[in-house]
């Protein structure tokens, strides 16, 4: 099935007419589901919009929206506890706490897998300019969206990165430098350091590599408001 992205300008969102076809599979008689419009997908903590989905995707998205706030809260609590343990480990003994924290981390990972199971990889989201982008829509569905909404564009180019090239370069260099510096300190300070610091080392390195992989090429436009439309028939089907 050929797919394409839809771009709805911010000014056109209020009067948007949505055809009754699933944006995931193109099937008729879809289920209308409230979908978070943030890239972070924090459930009800973010603005949402109602879109037609196939039955399987609808069930998965509803489950993810219910579970997401709890998984975020659990992750924040765990992060705070880890920070307290690292800060106080030199003064207070925490026997068995490391095992508990490791088990809690594993539980949160499992919770995230359960939350995201079956959720479509490409869901609608709001861009930094307020436009609505709906990725990987079946072309037949895109034709009806464009026919019903003259301001909507069908885009065959990938979405621009949400941040500038300088943003990703700065974060990748900073994180990779921090991981290298931490490795040097831990290897040469002549004392037995906390295992938590050793666990922080690969985290900094991996996040730095991920940021480096997201660096857009020099010729890629970042933050462009319009995308070139493809040849889509605007006649009402």
Order of alpha helices (4+ residues) and beta strands (2+ residues): beta-beta-beta-alpha-alpha-beta-beta-alpha-beta-alpha-alpha
